[in-house]
């Protein structure tokens, strides 16, 4: 396993992170909790020490399953959870980064995860109805109280990152990055470098599209949010198919799968410290783990980069 330093902290995170959205049982169809727990335990044994979840994933279920899977080893790893997406009794979600929600969400996450401190607590999404200072000051108070070790943010644009850093230290930014969505290259990655923040890539396989297991226009179950994803739309159908074919061709040369090549393209970018991969079962874990400890040739990297430039950003 490869490791990288998280921002200016003393934490070394595995460059493959275990993404816990799917194991929450909401948004990616049905999941087997026992299989999820097995996957978490195998990830631990394989050297993964970074587990990314959120209170909104399965409305708390993801955090609970992660805690069960980690067991007594939960204090040996880096748990990164998020807040900022609240929900009502009917399951309707809304942005909420108020100071009250910071405290409430943190206490609930600590309880579900069965830990005394969150290693990395992240603002899930910007809340247009709450001033950044209110959110950040609440987080800093929780940090001073010893309930948060380090603070991160997710899905923030450059301007908001600059504002946050003026109020308090942010050590990581998490955002979408893959061969179909390279929009962060414009100003997000340079901003992370400027502030010595770690960049954590989510959706590295374009919500599964770049695994090659689902063709463009694939129809998922009614409960699967990927039905509304631009990655699976008819937009640039032939171009996306050509990209997949090329990734597969390169994979055959290295003896790697389509997923492993797509992940390696991101890992070979020195501006990326960690890639979060959604994992629902042991087979997915094994495949994604094999994207580490090898490199694409400069020619293959350039080939994929040039071909993917036409997409720039695809609605995720």
C-alpha positions as a Markdown table, in Angstrom:
| # | Residue | x | y | z |
|---|---|---|---|---|
| 1 | Unk | 0.0 | 0.0 | 0.0 |
| 2 | Unk | 1.1 | 3.6 | -0.7 |
| 3 | Unk | 0.8 | 6.3 | 1.9 |
| 4 | Unk | 0.8 | 10.1 | 1.9 |
| 5 | Unk | 0.9 | 12.8 | 4.5 |
| 6 | Unk | -2.5 | 14.5 | 5.2 |
| 7 | Unk | -2.0 | 18.3 | 4.9 |
| 8 | Unk | 0.2 | 19.7 | 7.6 |
| 9 | Unk | -0.9 | 17.0 | 10.1 |
| 10 | Unk | 1.2 | 14.1 | 11.4 |
| 11 | Unk | -1.2 | 11.6 | 9.8 |
| 12 | Unk | -0.1 | 9.2 | 7.1 |
| 13 | Unk | -3.2 | 8.1 | 5.0 |
| 14 | Unk | -3.4 | 5.1 | 2.7 |
| 15 | Unk | -3.6 | 6.4 | -0.9 |
| 16 | Unk | -6.6 | 4.1 | -1.4 |
| 17 | Unk | -9.4 | 5.1 | 1.0 |
| 18 | Unk | -12.4 | 3.0 | 1.8 |
| 19 | Unk | -15.5 | 4.9 | 0.7 |
| 20 | Unk | -18.5 | 4.2 | 2.8 |
| 21 | Unk | -21.4 | 5.7 | 0.9 |
| 22 | Unk | -22.5 | 2.5 | -0.6 |
| 23 | Unk | -22.4 | 0.5 | 2.6 |
| 24 | Unk | -25.0 | 2.9 | 4.1 |
| 25 | Unk | -27.6 | 1.1 | 2.0 |
| 26 | Unk | -28.9 | 4.2 | 0.3 |
| 27 | Unk | -28.1 | 5.5 | -3.2 |
| 28 | Unk | -26.4 | 2.4 | -4.6 |
| 29 | Unk | -29.0 | -0.2 | -4.4 |
| 30 | Unk | -29.1 | -3.1 | -2.0 |
| 31 | Unk | -26.1 | -4.0 | 0.2 |
| 32 | Unk | -25.3 | -6.9 | 2.5 |
| 33 | Unk | -24.2 | -5.6 | 5.9 |
| 34 | Unk | -22.2 | -8.7 | 6.7 |
| 35 | Unk | -20.4 | -8.5 | 3.3 |
| 36 | Unk | -19.7 | -4.8 | 4.1 |
| 37 | Unk | -18.2 | -5.7 | 7.4 |
| 38 | Unk | -16.0 | -8.4 | 5.8 |
| 39 | Unk | -14.8 | -5.9 | 3.3 |
| 40 | Unk | -13.9 | -3.4 | 6.1 |
| 41 | Unk | -11.9 | -6.1 | 7.9 |
| 42 | Unk | -10.1 | -7.2 | 4.8 |
| 43 | Unk | -9.3 | -3.6 | 4.0 |
| 44 | Unk | -7.7 | -3.2 | 7.5 |
| 45 | Unk | -5.6 | -6.4 | 6.9 |
| 46 | Unk | -4.6 | -5.0 | 3.4 |
| 47 | Unk | -3.1 | -1.8 | 4.7 |
| 48 | Unk | -6.0 | 0.6 | 4.2 |
| 49 | Unk | -6.1 | 3.0 | 7.2 |
| 50 | Unk | -8.4 | 5.7 | 5.8 |
| 51 | Unk | -12.1 | 5.2 | 6.0 |
| 52 | Unk | -14.4 | 8.0 | 4.6 |
| 53 | Unk | -18.1 | 8.2 | 5.6 |
| 54 | Unk | -20.7 | 10.8 | 6.4 |
| 55 | Unk | -23.7 | 11.0 | 8.8 |
| 56 | Unk | -26.0 | 11.3 | 5.8 |
| 57 | Unk | -24.9 | 8.0 | 4.3 |
| 58 | Unk | -27.9 | 5.8 | 5.0 |
| 59 | Unk | -28.9 | 8.3 | 7.7 |
| 60 | Unk | -26.3 | 7.1 | 10.1 |
| 61 | Unk | -26.2 | 3.4 | 9.0 |
| 62 | Unk | -22.9 | 3.7 | 7.2 |
| 63 | Unk | -21.2 | 5.0 | 10.4 |
| 64 | Unk | -22.7 | 2.2 | 12.4 |
| 65 | Unk | -21.6 | -0.5 | 10.0 |
| 66 | Unk | -18.1 | 1.0 | 9.8 |
| 67 | Unk | -17.8 | 0.9 | 13.6 |
| 68 | Unk | -18.9 | -2.7 | 13.6 |
| 69 | Unk | -16.4 | -3.6 | 10.9 |
| 70 | Unk | -13.5 | -1.8 | 12.6 |
| 71 | Unk | -14.3 | -3.2 | 16.0 |
| 72 | Unk | -11.6 | -2.7 | 18.6 |
| 73 | Unk | -9.2 | -1.4 | 15.8 |
| 74 | Unk | -11.3 | 1.7 | 15.3 |
| 75 | Unk | -8.8 | 3.8 | 17.2 |
| 76 | Unk | -5.9 | 2.6 | 15.1 |
| 77 | Unk | -7.2 | 4.0 | 11.8 |
| 78 | Unk | -8.1 | 7.4 | 10.4 |
| 79 | Unk | -11.9 | 7.8 | 10.3 |
| 80 | Unk | -13.0 | 10.7 | 8.2 |
| 81 | Unk | -16.7 | 11.5 | 8.5 |
| 82 | Unk | -18.8 | 14.5 | 7.3 |
| 83 | Unk | -21.7 | 16.7 | 8.4 |
| 84 | Unk | -23.7 | 19.4 | 6.6 |
| 85 | Unk | -26.4 | 17.3 | 5.0 |
| 86 | Unk | -29.3 | 17.1 | 7.4 |
| 87 | Unk | -32.6 | 15.2 | 7.0 |
| 88 | Unk | -36.1 | 15.2 | 8.3 |
| 89 | Unk | -38.3 | 12.3 | 9.5 |
| 90 | Unk | -39.4 | 11.6 | 5.9 |
| 91 | Unk | -35.8 | 11.2 | 4.7 |
| 92 | Unk | -35.8 | 14.6 | 2.8 |
| 93 | Unk | -32.3 | 16.1 | 2.9 |
| 94 | Unk | -31.2 | 19.7 | 3.1 |
| 95 | Unk | -28.0 | 21.6 | 3.7 |
| 96 | Unk | -27.4 | 22.6 | 7.3 |
| 97 | Unk | -24.0 | 23.8 | 8.6 |
| 98 | Unk | -25.4 | 25.9 | 11.5 |
| 99 | Unk | -23.4 | 26.0 | 14.7 |
| 100 | Unk | -26.2 | 24.0 | 16.4 |
| 101 | Unk | -26.0 | 21.3 | 13.7 |
| 102 | Unk | -22.2 | 21.1 | 14.0 |
| 103 | Unk | -22.5 | 20.1 | 17.7 |
| 104 | Unk | -25.5 | 17.9 | 17.2 |
| 105 | Unk | -24.1 | 16.0 | 14.2 |
| 106 | Unk | -20.7 | 15.6 | 15.8 |
| 107 | Unk | -22.1 | 14.1 | 19.0 |
| 108 | Unk | -24.3 | 11.7 | 16.9 |
| 109 | Unk | -21.3 | 10.6 | 14.8 |
| 110 | Unk | -19.1 | 10.0 | 17.9 |
| 111 | Unk | -21.8 | 7.8 | 19.3 |
| 112 | Unk | -22.4 | 5.8 | 16.2 |
| 113 | Unk | -18.7 | 5.4 | 15.5 |
| 114 | Unk | -18.0 | 4.6 | 19.2 |
| 115 | Unk | -15.0 | 6.9 | 19.4 |
| 116 | Unk | -14.0 | 9.9 | 21.6 |
| 117 | Unk | -12.5 | 11.9 | 18.8 |
| 118 | Unk | -13.0 | 12.2 | 15.0 |
| 119 | Unk | -9.6 | 12.2 | 13.3 |
| 120 | Unk | -10.9 | 14.2 | 10.3 |
| 121 | Unk | -14.2 | 16.0 | 10.5 |
| 122 | Unk | -15.3 | 17.4 | 7.1 |
| 123 | Unk | -17.9 | 19.9 | 6.0 |
| 124 | Unk | -19.9 | 17.8 | 3.4 |
| 125 | Unk | -21.3 | 20.6 | 1.3 |
| 126 | Unk | -21.4 | 24.4 | 1.6 |
| 127 | Unk | -24.5 | 25.8 | 3.2 |
| 128 | Unk | -25.6 | 29.0 | 1.5 |
| 129 | Unk | -27.9 | 29.9 | 4.5 |
| 130 | Unk | -25.1 | 29.7 | 7.1 |
| 131 | Unk | -22.1 | 32.1 | 7.2 |
| 132 | Unk | -18.8 | 30.2 | 6.9 |
| 133 | Unk | -17.5 | 31.9 | 10.0 |
| 134 | Unk | -20.3 | 30.5 | 12.1 |
| 135 | Unk | -19.6 | 27.0 | 10.9 |
| 136 | Unk | -15.9 | 27.2 | 11.2 |
| 137 | Unk | -15.9 | 28.8 | 14.7 |
| 138 | Unk | -18.2 | 26.0 | 15.9 |
| 139 | Unk | -15.8 | 23.4 | 14.5 |
| 140 | Unk | -12.8 | 25.1 | 16.1 |
| 141 | Unk | -14.6 | 25.1 | 19.4 |
| 142 | Unk | -15.2 | 21.3 | 19.1 |
| 143 | Unk | -11.5 | 20.9 | 18.1 |
| 144 | Unk | -10.4 | 22.8 | 21.2 |
| 145 | Unk | -12.7 | 20.5 | 23.3 |
| 146 | Unk | -10.7 | 17.5 | 21.9 |
| 147 | Unk | -13.6 | 16.0 | 19.9 |
| 148 | Unk | -12.1 | 16.8 | 16.5 |
| 149 | Unk | -8.4 | 16.2 | 15.6 |
| 150 | Unk | -8.3 | 17.9 | 12.2 |
| 151 | Unk | -10.8 | 19.7 | 9.9 |
| 152 | Unk | -11.5 | 19.1 | 6.2 |
| 153 | Unk | -14.1 | 20.2 | 3.7 |
| 154 | Unk | -15.8 | 18.5 | 0.7 |
| 155 | Unk | -17.2 | 19.9 | -2.6 |
| 156 | Unk | -16.0 | 23.5 | -1.9 |
| 157 | Unk | -14.9 | 25.9 | -4.7 |
| 158 | Unk | -11.7 | 27.9 | -4.6 |
| 159 | Unk | -13.2 | 31.1 | -3.3 |
| 160 | Unk | -14.8 | 29.3 | -0.3 |
| 161 | Unk | -11.6 | 27.5 | 0.5 |
| 162 | Unk | -9.8 | 30.8 | 0.7 |
| 163 | Unk | -12.4 | 32.2 | 3.1 |
| 164 | Unk | -12.2 | 29.1 | 5.3 |
| 165 | Unk | -8.4 | 29.2 | 5.6 |
| 166 | Unk | -8.7 | 32.8 | 6.8 |
| 167 | Unk | -10.8 | 31.7 | 9.7 |
| 168 | Unk | -9.0 | 28.4 | 10.7 |
| 169 | Unk | -6.8 | 25.6 | 9.5 |
| 170 | Unk | -8.3 | 23.2 | 6.9 |
| 171 | Unk | -6.1 | 20.3 | 6.1 |
| 172 | Unk | -7.9 | 18.5 | 3.3 |
| 173 | Unk | -10.3 | 19.0 | 0.5 |
| 174 | Unk | -12.4 | 16.3 | -1.0 |
| 175 | Unk | -13.8 | 16.6 | -4.5 |
| 176 | Unk | -14.8 | 14.6 | -7.6 |
| 177 | Unk | -11.9 | 13.7 | -9.9 |
| 178 | Unk | -11.7 | 11.2 | -12.7 |
| 179 | Unk | -11.1 | 10.8 | -16.4 |
| 180 | Unk | -14.6 | 12.2 | -17.1 |
| 181 | Unk | -14.3 | 15.1 | -14.6 |
| 182 | Unk | -11.1 | 17.0 | -14.5 |
| 183 | Unk | -12.5 | 20.4 | -13.5 |
| 184 | Unk | -10.5 | 20.5 | -10.2 |
| 185 | Unk | -7.3 | 20.8 | -12.3 |
| 186 | Unk | -8.1 | 24.5 | -13.1 |
| 187 | Unk | -8.0 | 26.0 | -9.6 |
| 188 | Unk | -8.7 | 23.5 | -6.9 |
| 189 | Unk | -5.5 | 21.4 | -7.1 |
| 190 | Unk | -3.4 | 24.6 | -7.3 |
| 191 | Unk | -5.2 | 26.0 | -4.3 |
| 192 | Unk | -4.6 | 22.8 | -2.3 |
| 193 | Unk | -0.9 | 23.1 | -3.1 |
| 194 | Unk | -0.9 | 26.8 | -2.1 |
| 195 | Unk | -2.4 | 26.1 | 1.3 |
| 196 | Unk | -0.6 | 22.8 | 1.9 |
| 197 | Unk | -3.9 | 20.9 | 1.9 |
| 198 | Unk | -4.3 | 17.3 | 0.9 |
| 199 | Unk | -6.5 | 16.7 | -2.1 |
| 200 | Unk | -8.7 | 13.6 | -1.7 |
| 201 | Unk | -10.4 | 12.4 | -4.9 |
| 202 | Unk | -13.9 | 11.0 | -4.7 |
| 203 | Unk | -15.9 | 9.4 | -7.5 |
| 204 | Unk | -12.6 | 8.2 | -9.2 |
| 205 | Unk | -14.5 | 5.6 | -11.2 |
| 206 | Unk | -17.2 | 8.1 | -12.2 |
| 207 | Unk | -19.7 | 6.3 | -10.0 |
| 208 | Unk | -18.8 | 3.0 | -11.6 |
| 209 | Unk | -18.9 | 4.0 | -15.2 |
| 210 | Unk | -15.1 | 3.8 | -15.6 |
| 211 | Unk | -15.1 | 0.2 | -14.2 |
| 212 | Unk | -16.3 | -0.9 | -17.6 |
| 213 | Unk | -19.0 | -3.0 | -16.0 |
| 214 | Unk | -21.8 | -0.6 | -17.0 |
| 215 | Unk | -22.1 | 0.9 | -20.5 |
| 216 | Unk | -23.4 | 4.3 | -21.3 |
| 217 | Unk | -27.2 | 4.5 | -20.8 |
| 218 | Unk | -27.2 | 1.6 | -18.3 |
| 219 | Unk | -30.4 | 1.5 | -16.2 |
| 220 | Unk | -30.0 | 0.9 | -12.5 |
| 221 | Unk | -32.7 | -0.1 | -10.0 |
| 222 | Unk | -35.2 | 2.6 | -9.0 |
| 223 | Unk | -33.4 | 3.1 | -5.7 |
| 224 | Unk | -30.0 | 3.7 | -7.3 |
| 225 | Unk | -29.2 | 7.5 | -7.7 |
| 226 | Unk | -26.9 | 6.7 | -10.6 |
| 227 | Unk | -30.0 | 6.7 | -12.8 |
| 228 | Unk | -29.8 | 10.5 | -12.8 |
| 229 | Unk | -26.0 | 10.7 | -13.2 |
| 230 | Unk | -24.5 | 12.4 | -16.2 |
| 231 | Unk | -21.9 | 9.8 | -16.4 |
| 232 | Unk | -24.4 | 7.3 | -17.7 |
| 233 | Unk | -26.3 | 9.7 | -20.0 |
| 234 | Unk | -26.3 | 9.5 | -23.8 |
| 235 | Unk | -24.2 | 12.7 | -24.0 |
| 236 | Unk | -20.9 | 12.0 | -25.8 |
| 237 | Unk | -21.9 | 8.3 | -25.9 |
| 238 | Unk | -19.4 | 7.3 | -28.6 |
| 239 | Unk | -16.5 | 9.3 | -27.0 |
| 240 | Unk | -17.1 | 7.7 | -23.6 |
| 241 | Unk | -17.2 | 4.3 | -25.3 |
| 242 | Unk | -13.9 | 5.0 | -27.0 |
| 243 | Unk | -12.3 | 6.1 | -23.8 |
| 244 | Unk | -13.4 | 2.8 | -22.1 |
| 245 | Unk | -12.0 | 0.8 | -25.0 |
| 246 | Unk | -8.7 | 2.5 | -24.7 |
| 247 | Unk | -8.5 | 2.0 | -20.9 |
| 248 | Unk | -9.3 | -1.6 | -21.4 |
| 249 | Unk | -6.6 | -1.9 | -24.1 |
| 250 | Unk | -4.0 | -0.3 | -21.8 |
| 251 | Unk | -5.1 | -2.6 | -19.0 |
| 252 | Unk | -4.4 | -5.7 | -21.1 |
| 253 | Unk | -0.9 | -4.6 | -21.6 |
| 254 | Unk | -0.3 | -4.2 | -17.8 |
| 255 | Unk | -2.4 | -7.2 | -16.9 |
| 256 | Unk | -4.8 | -4.9 | -15.1 |
| 257 | Unk | -8.6 | -4.3 | -15.2 |
| 258 | Unk | -10.3 | -1.2 | -16.5 |
| 259 | Unk | -10.9 | 0.0 | -12.9 |
| 260 | Unk | -7.3 | -0.4 | -11.9 |
| 261 | Unk | -6.0 | 1.7 | -14.9 |
| 262 | Unk | -8.6 | 4.4 | -14.2 |
| 263 | Unk | -7.5 | 4.6 | -10.6 |
| 264 | Unk | -3.8 | 4.4 | -11.4 |
| 265 | Unk | -4.2 | 7.5 | -13.7 |
| 266 | Unk | -5.3 | 9.5 | -10.7 |
| 267 | Unk | -2.8 | 8.0 | -8.3 |
| 268 | Unk | 0.0 | 8.9 | -10.7 |
| 269 | Unk | -0.9 | 12.6 | -10.2 |
| 270 | Unk | 1.4 | 13.9 | -7.5 |
| 271 | Unk | -1.3 | 16.5 | -6.5 |
| 272 | Unk | -3.6 | 13.7 | -5.3 |
| 273 | Unk | -2.9 | 12.2 | -1.9 |
| 274 | Unk | -5.8 | 9.8 | -1.5 |
| 275 | Unk | -8.4 | 8.2 | -3.8 |
| 276 | Unk | -11.6 | 7.2 | -2.2 |
| 277 | Unk | -13.1 | 4.1 | -3.7 |
| 278 | Unk | -16.7 | 3.0 | -3.0 |
| 279 | Unk | -16.6 | -0.6 | -1.8 |
| 280 | Unk | -19.6 | -2.8 | -1.2 |
| 281 | Unk | -18.0 | -6.2 | -1.1 |
| 282 | Unk | -14.7 | -8.1 | -0.8 |
| 283 | Unk | -14.4 | -8.6 | -4.6 |
| 284 | Unk | -14.5 | -4.9 | -5.2 |
| 285 | Unk | -11.9 | -4.4 | -2.5 |
| 286 | Unk | -9.5 | -6.9 | -4.0 |
| 287 | Unk | -9.8 | -5.3 | -7.4 |
| 288 | Unk | -9.3 | -1.8 | -6.2 |
| 289 | Unk | -6.3 | -2.7 | -4.0 |
| 290 | Unk | -4.5 | -3.9 | -7.1 |
| 291 | Unk | -4.3 | -0.3 | -8.4 |
| 292 | Unk | -1.4 | 0.5 | -6.1 |
| 293 | Unk | 2.3 | -0.3 | -6.2 |
| 294 | Unk | 2.8 | 0.1 | -10.0 |
| 295 | Unk | 2.7 | 3.0 | -12.4 |
| 296 | Unk | 1.5 | 3.8 | -15.9 |
| 297 | Unk | 4.2 | 4.8 | -18.4 |
| 298 | Unk | 4.5 | 8.5 | -19.2 |
| 299 | Unk | 3.2 | 7.7 | -22.7 |
| 300 | Unk | 0.1 | 5.9 | -21.4 |
| 301 | Unk | -0.6 | 8.7 | -18.9 |
| 302 | Unk | -0.3 | 11.3 | -21.7 |
| 303 | Unk | -2.5 | 9.2 | -24.0 |
| 304 | Unk | -5.4 | 9.0 | -21.5 |
| 305 | Unk | -5.0 | 12.6 | -20.5 |
| 306 | Unk | -5.3 | 13.8 | -24.0 |
| 307 | Unk | -8.3 | 11.6 | -24.8 |
| 308 | Unk | -10.1 | 12.7 | -21.7 |
| 309 | Unk | -9.6 | 16.4 | -22.2 |
| 310 | Unk | -12.8 | 16.6 | -24.3 |
| 311 | Unk | -15.0 | 15.8 | -21.3 |
| 312 | Unk | -13.7 | 18.4 | -18.9 |
| 313 | Unk | -16.6 | 17.9 | -16.4 |
| 314 | Unk | -19.5 | 15.5 | -16.6 |
| 315 | Unk | -22.4 | 16.0 | -14.2 |
| 316 | Unk | -22.0 | 13.4 | -11.5 |
